[in-house]
């Protein structure tokens, strides 16, 4: 699946992806930044 998305986005090098999740808080920090930027809410939050 990742390979398919990489191909669609035209990303040539994906070696860095394995290092991305080495620091566990990174994914949560980035999720929160994206959520705040686009105004997304958790499904558990009331409307």
Beta strands, then each sheet from edge to edge (+ up, - down):
end
